């Protein structure tokens, strides 16, 4: 089993791509125990490759995109 999270950095804001409440902007924090982390970022446990693919698809589908002259679905963000 693996824990998975997915976030997007868009217009200098952090968005949780796997949360139903994507309007809630998240913040970076630092602690001695955790190091640098994103507060309130959702985490899910996946047990198979198919579950992982579904979470990646869900997160990818939620990213900000826009058209350019060379790409109709160009990414407008960075995702992790």
Buried (B, 14 or more C-beta within 10 A) or exposed (E): EEEBBBBBEBEEEBBBBBBEEEEEEBEEEEEEEEEEEBEBBBEBEBEEEEBBEEBBEEBBEBBBEEEEEEEEEEBEBEBE
